[in-house]
Amino acid sequence: MTNKNITNLDDTNFSDAVEKDSTPILVDFWAEWCMPCRALAPIIEELATEFQGKIRFAKVNVDDCKTVPGQFGIRGIPTLILFQDGKKVNELVGNQPKEKIRMMISKVVPA
């Protein structure tokens, strides 16, 4: 299922999408074979719809993207990193409950 509120990023477009844009963005580092990643995907899609217009959402497939995950020390997936003004402000590793992700987002975006 594709969600028009979620952008797919890779090594070529990550910098422009994240570091050069002041809008907060939650990036989901994932892989197709990762079952916790697949379990988290519907939650991310729901939150992308819920926070539409307030925060951007993106996914980085770690199998297709070799440079960016290394830049941020991604060692386990799924990893969610929240960026604001191009800088990492928060991170969650592993499959997380929707409410925990919502709380992380609400620290930078009013509900």
Rosetta constraint file for C-alpha pairs under 8 A:
AtomPair CA 2 CA 6 HARMONIC 7.84 0.50
AtomPair CA 3 CA 45 HARMONIC 6.53 0.50
AtomPair CA 5 CA 45 HARMONIC 7.83 0.50
AtomPair CA 5 CA 48 HARMONIC 5.80 0.50
AtomPair CA 5 CA 49 HARMONIC 6.66 0.50
AtomPair CA 5 CA 52 HARMONIC 6.89 0.50
AtomPair CA 5 CA 56 HARMONIC 7.23 0.50
AtomPair CA 5 CA 57 HARMONIC 6.62 0.50
AtomPair CA 6 CA 45 HARMONIC 7.46 0.50
AtomPair CA 6 CA 48 HARMONIC 6.78 0.50
AtomPair CA 6 CA 56 HARMONIC 7.19 0.50
AtomPair CA 6 CA 57 HARMONIC 4.88 0.50
AtomPair CA 6 CA 58 HARMONIC 4.99 0.50
AtomPair CA 6 CA 59 HARMONIC 7.03 0.50
AtomPair CA 7 CA 57 HARMONIC 6.35 0.50
AtomPair CA 7 CA 58 HARMONIC 4.46 0.50
AtomPair CA 7 CA 59 HARMONIC 6.31 0.50
AtomPair CA 8 CA 58 HARMONIC 5.58 0.50
AtomPair CA 8 CA 59 HARMONIC 4.97 0.50
AtomPair CA 8 CA 60 HARMONIC 6.15 0.50
AtomPair CA 9 CA 13 HARMONIC 5.95 0.50
AtomPair CA 9 CA 14 HARMONIC 5.50 0.50
AtomPair CA 9 CA 17 HARMONIC 7.82 0.50
AtomPair CA 9 CA 58 HARMONIC 6.48 0.50
AtomPair CA 9 CA 59 HARMONIC 5.96 0.50
AtomPair CA 9 CA 60 HARMONIC 5.21 0.50
AtomPair CA 9 CA 61 HARMONIC 7.87 0.50
AtomPair CA 10 CA 14 HARMONIC 5.63 0.50
AtomPair CA 10 CA 60 HARMONIC 5.97 0.50
AtomPair CA 10 CA 61 HARMONIC 7.42 0.50
AtomPair CA 10 CA 64 HARMONIC 7.29 0.50
AtomPair CA 10 CA 65 HARMONIC 5.36 0.50
AtomPair CA 10 CA 68 HARMONIC 7.50 0.50
AtomPair CA 11 CA 15 HARMONIC 7.89 0.50
AtomPair CA 11 CA 65 HARMONIC 5.66 0.50
AtomPair CA 11 CA 66 HARMONIC 7.16 0.50
AtomPair CA 11 CA 67 HARMONIC 6.09 0.50
AtomPair CA 11 CA 68 HARMONIC 5.92 0.50
AtomPair CA 13 CA 17 HARMONIC 6.20 0.50
AtomPair CA 14 CA 18 HARMONIC 5.88 0.50
AtomPair CA 14 CA 19 HARMONIC 7.59 0.50
AtomPair CA 14 CA 68 HARMONIC 7.55 0.50
AtomPair CA 15 CA 19 HARMONIC 5.02 0.50
AtomPair CA 15 CA 20 HARMONIC 6.47 0.50
AtomPair CA 16 CA 20 HARMONIC 5.10 0.50
AtomPair CA 16 CA 21 HARMONIC 6.99 0.50
AtomPair CA 17 CA 21 HARMONIC 6.21 0.50
AtomPair CA 18 CA 25 HARMONIC 6.86 0.50
AtomPair CA 18 CA 83 HARMONIC 7.09 0.50
AtomPair CA 18 CA 86 HARMONIC 5.43 0.50
AtomPair CA 19 CA 85 HARMONIC 6.92 0.50
AtomPair CA 19 CA 86 HARMONIC 3.68 0.50
AtomPair CA 19 CA 87 HARMONIC 6.80 0.50
AtomPair CA 20 CA 85 HARMONIC 7.63 0.50
AtomPair CA 20 CA 86 HARMONIC 6.06 0.50
AtomPair CA 21 CA 85 HARMONIC 6.40 0.50
AtomPair CA 21 CA 86 HARMONIC 6.32 0.50
AtomPair CA 22 CA 84 HARMONIC 6.32 0.50
AtomPair CA 22 CA 85 HARMONIC 4.12 0.50
AtomPair CA 22 CA 86 HARMONIC 6.31 0.50
AtomPair CA 23 CA 55 HARMONIC 6.44 0.50
AtomPair CA 23 CA 56 HARMONIC 7.09 0.50
AtomPair CA 23 CA 84 HARMONIC 6.47 0.50
AtomPair CA 23 CA 85 HARMONIC 6.53 0.50
AtomPair CA 24 CA 54 HARMONIC 7.87 0.50
AtomPair CA 24 CA 55 HARMONIC 5.18 0.50
AtomPair CA 24 CA 56 HARMONIC 6.26 0.50
AtomPair CA 24 CA 82 HARMONIC 7.17 0.50
AtomPair CA 24 CA 83 HARMONIC 5.57 0.50
AtomPair CA 24 CA 84 HARMONIC 4.41 0.50
AtomPair CA 24 CA 85 HARMONIC 6.69 0.50
AtomPair CA 24 CA 86 HARMONIC 7.95 0.50
AtomPair CA 24 CA 108 HARMONIC 7.39 0.50
AtomPair CA 24 CA 109 HARMONIC 7.84 0.50
AtomPair CA 25 CA 55 HARMONIC 5.58 0.50
AtomPair CA 25 CA 56 HARMONIC 4.47 0.50
AtomPair CA 25 CA 57 HARMONIC 5.43 0.50
AtomPair CA 25 CA 58 HARMONIC 7.13 0.50
AtomPair CA 25 CA 82 HARMONIC 5.86 0.50
AtomPair CA 25 CA 83 HARMONIC 5.30 0.50
AtomPair CA 25 CA 84 HARMONIC 6.64 0.50
AtomPair CA 26 CA 55 HARMONIC 7.49 0.50
AtomPair CA 26 CA 56 HARMONIC 6.37 0.50
AtomPair CA 26 CA 57 HARMONIC 4.90 0.50
AtomPair CA 26 CA 58 HARMONIC 6.24 0.50
AtomPair CA 26 CA 80 HARMONIC 6.65 0.50
AtomPair CA 26 CA 81 HARMONIC 5.75 0.50
AtomPair CA 26 CA 82 HARMONIC 4.41 0.50
AtomPair CA 26 CA 83 HARMONIC 6.30 0.50
AtomPair CA 26 CA 105 HARMONIC 7.96 0.50
AtomPair CA 27 CA 57 HARMONIC 5.98 0.50
AtomPair CA 27 CA 58 HARMONIC 4.73 0.50
AtomPair CA 27 CA 59 HARMONIC 5.48 0.50
AtomPair CA 27 CA 60 HARMONIC 7.00 0.50
AtomPair CA 27 CA 80 HARMONIC 5.59 0.50
AtomPair CA 27 CA 81 HARMONIC 5.28 0.50
AtomPair CA 27 CA 82 HARMONIC 6.31 0.50
AtomPair CA 27 CA 83 HARMONIC 7.80 0.50
AtomPair CA 28 CA 57 HARMONIC 7.84 0.50
AtomPair CA 28 CA 58 HARMONIC 6.17 0.50
AtomPair CA 28 CA 59 HARMONIC 4.61 0.50
AtomPair CA 28 CA 60 HARMONIC 6.09 0.50
AtomPair CA 28 CA 78 HARMONIC 6.74 0.50
AtomPair CA 28 CA 79 HARMONIC 5.91 0.50
AtomPair CA 28 CA 80 HARMONIC 4.64 0.50
AtomPair CA 28 CA 81 HARMONIC 6.72 0.50
AtomPair CA 29 CA 59 HARMONIC 5.90 0.50
AtomPair CA 29 CA 60 HARMONIC 4.79 0.50
AtomPair CA 29 CA 61 HARMONIC 6.02 0.50
AtomPair CA 29 CA 62 HARMONIC 6.30 0.50
AtomPair CA 29 CA 69 HARMONIC 7.53 0.50
AtomPair CA 29 CA 74 HARMONIC 7.97 0.50
AtomPair CA 29 CA 77 HARMONIC 6.37 0.50
AtomPair CA 29 CA 78 HARMONIC 5.58 0.50
AtomPair CA 29 CA 79 HARMONIC 5.15 0.50
AtomPair CA 29 CA 80 HARMONIC 6.25 0.50
AtomPair CA 30 CA 34 HARMONIC 7.11 0.50
AtomPair CA 30 CA 37 HARMONIC 5.67 0.50
AtomPair CA 30 CA 59 HARMONIC 7.09 0.50
AtomPair CA 30 CA 60 HARMONIC 6.21 0.50
AtomPair CA 30 CA 61 HARMONIC 5.11 0.50
AtomPair CA 30 CA 62 HARMONIC 5.91 0.50
AtomPair CA 30 CA 77 HARMONIC 5.62 0.50
AtomPair CA 30 CA 78 HARMONIC 5.00 0.50
AtomPair CA 30 CA 79 HARMONIC 7.00 0.50
AtomPair CA 31 CA 37 HARMONIC 6.74 0.50
AtomPair CA 31 CA 61 HARMONIC 5.16 0.50
AtomPair CA 31 CA 62 HARMONIC 5.81 0.50
AtomPair CA 31 CA 63 HARMONIC 6.24 0.50
AtomPair CA 31 CA 77 HARMONIC 7.55 0.50
AtomPair CA 31 CA 78 HARMONIC 7.83 0.50
AtomPair CA 32 CA 37 HARMONIC 7.60 0.50
AtomPair CA 32 CA 38 HARMONIC 7.23 0.50
AtomPair CA 32 CA 61 HARMONIC 7.56 0.50
AtomPair CA 34 CA 38 HARMONIC 6.37 0.50
AtomPair CA 34 CA 77 HARMONIC 7.49 0.50
AtomPair CA 34 CA 78 HARMONIC 7.84 0.50
AtomPair CA 35 CA 39 HARMONIC 6.19 0.50
AtomPair CA 36 CA 40 HARMONIC 6.16 0.50
AtomPair CA 36 CA 77 HARMONIC 7.82 0.50
AtomPair CA 36 CA 78 HARMONIC 6.75 0.50
AtomPair CA 36 CA 94 HARMONIC 7.08 0.50
AtomPair CA 36 CA 95 HARMONIC 5.52 0.50
AtomPair CA 37 CA 41 HARMONIC 6.25 0.50
AtomPair CA 37 CA 77 HARMONIC 6.82 0.50
AtomPair CA 37 CA 78 HARMONIC 5.14 0.50
AtomPair CA 37 CA 94 HARMONIC 7.98 0.50
AtomPair CA 37 CA 95 HARMONIC 6.78 0.50
AtomPair CA 38 CA 42 HARMONIC 7.81 0.50
AtomPair CA 39 CA 43 HARMONIC 7.90 0.50
AtomPair CA 39 CA 95 HARMONIC 7.31 0.50
AtomPair CA 40 CA 44 HARMONIC 6.41 0.50
AtomPair CA 40 CA 78 HARMONIC 7.91 0.50
AtomPair CA 40 CA 95 HARMONIC 5.83 0.50
AtomPair CA 40 CA 96 HARMONIC 7.23 0.50
AtomPair CA 41 CA 45 HARMONIC 6.24 0.50
AtomPair CA 42 CA 46 HARMONIC 6.17 0.50
AtomPair CA 43 CA 47 HARMONIC 6.21 0.50
AtomPair CA 43 CA 98 HARMONIC 6.08 0.50
AtomPair CA 44 CA 48 HARMONIC 6.01 0.50
AtomPair CA 45 CA 49 HARMONIC 6.40 0.50
AtomPair CA 46 CA 50 HARMONIC 6.16 0.50
AtomPair CA 47 CA 51 HARMONIC 5.91 0.50
AtomPair CA 47 CA 98 HARMONIC 7.93 0.50
AtomPair CA 47 CA 102 HARMONIC 7.46 0.50
AtomPair CA 48 CA 52 HARMONIC 5.73 0.50
AtomPair CA 48 CA 55 HARMONIC 7.91 0.50
AtomPair CA 48 CA 56 HARMONIC 7.31 0.50
AtomPair CA 48 CA 57 HARMONIC 6.14 0.50
AtomPair CA 51 CA 55 HARMONIC 6.05 0.50
AtomPair CA 51 CA 111 HARMONIC 7.98 0.50
AtomPair CA 52 CA 56 HARMONIC 7.23 0.50
AtomPair CA 54 CA 109 HARMONIC 6.61 0.50
AtomPair CA 55 CA 109 HARMONIC 7.11 0.50
AtomPair CA 60 CA 65 HARMONIC 6.96 0.50
AtomPair CA 61 CA 65 HARMONIC 6.08 0.50
AtomPair CA 62 CA 66 HARMONIC 6.42 0.50
AtomPair CA 62 CA 69 HARMONIC 6.52 0.50
AtomPair CA 65 CA 69 HARMONIC 7.19 0.50
AtomPair CA 66 CA 70 HARMONIC 6.93 0.50
AtomPair CA 67 CA 71 HARMONIC 6.42 0.50
AtomPair CA 68 CA 72 HARMONIC 6.68 0.50
AtomPair CA 69 CA 73 HARMONIC 6.19 0.50
AtomPair CA 69 CA 74 HARMONIC 5.14 0.50
AtomPair CA 70 CA 74 HARMONIC 6.02 0.50
AtomPair CA 74 CA 79 HARMONIC 7.11 0.50
AtomPair CA 76 CA 93 HARMONIC 6.81 0.50
AtomPair CA 76 CA 94 HARMONIC 7.28 0.50
AtomPair CA 77 CA 93 HARMONIC 6.58 0.50
AtomPair CA 77 CA 94 HARMONIC 6.02 0.50
AtomPair CA 78 CA 93 HARMONIC 6.00 0.50
AtomPair CA 78 CA 94 HARMONIC 5.06 0.50
AtomPair CA 78 CA 95 HARMONIC 6.38 0.50
AtomPair CA 79 CA 91 HARMONIC 7.09 0.50
AtomPair CA 79 CA 92 HARMONIC 5.75 0.50
AtomPair CA 79 CA 93 HARMONIC 4.37 0.50
AtomPair CA 79 CA 94 HARMONIC 6.04 0.50
AtomPair CA 80 CA 91 HARMONIC 5.53 0.50
AtomPair CA 80 CA 92 HARMONIC 5.11 0.50
AtomPair CA 80 CA 93 HARMONIC 6.31 0.50
AtomPair CA 81 CA 88 HARMONIC 6.67 0.50
AtomPair CA 81 CA 89 HARMONIC 7.61 0.50
AtomPair CA 81 CA 90 HARMONIC 5.83 0.50
AtomPair CA 81 CA 91 HARMONIC 4.41 0.50
AtomPair CA 81 CA 92 HARMONIC 6.58 0.50
AtomPair CA 82 CA 88 HARMONIC 5.86 0.50
AtomPair CA 82 CA 89 HARMONIC 5.72 0.50
AtomPair CA 82 CA 90 HARMONIC 5.15 0.50
AtomPair CA 82 CA 91 HARMONIC 6.19 0.50
AtomPair CA 82 CA 105 HARMONIC 7.53 0.50
AtomPair CA 83 CA 87 HARMONIC 5.11 0.50
AtomPair CA 83 CA 88 HARMONIC 4.39 0.50
AtomPair CA 83 CA 89 HARMONIC 5.52 0.50
AtomPair CA 83 CA 90 HARMONIC 7.23 0.50
AtomPair CA 84 CA 88 HARMONIC 6.55 0.50
AtomPair CA 84 CA 89 HARMONIC 6.47 0.50
AtomPair CA 84 CA 108 HARMONIC 7.63 0.50
AtomPair CA 90 CA 104 HARMONIC 7.29 0.50
AtomPair CA 92 CA 96 HARMONIC 7.57 0.50
AtomPair CA 96 CA 100 HARMONIC 6.57 0.50
AtomPair CA 96 CA 101 HARMONIC 6.81 0.50
AtomPair CA 97 CA 101 HARMONIC 6.66 0.50
AtomPair CA 98 CA 102 HARMONIC 6.10 0.50
AtomPair CA 99 CA 103 HARMONIC 6.09 0.50
AtomPair CA 100 CA 104 HARMONIC 6.39 0.50
AtomPair CA 101 CA 105 HARMONIC 6.29 0.50
AtomPair CA 102 CA 106 HARMONIC 6.05 0.50
AtomPair CA 103 CA 107 HARMONIC 6.61 0.50
AtomPair CA 104 CA 108 HARMONIC 7.68 0.50
AtomPair CA 105 CA 109 HARMONIC 5.99 0.50
AtomPair CA 106 CA 110 HARMONIC 5.61 0.50
AtomPair CA 106 CA 111 HARMONIC 6.10 0.50
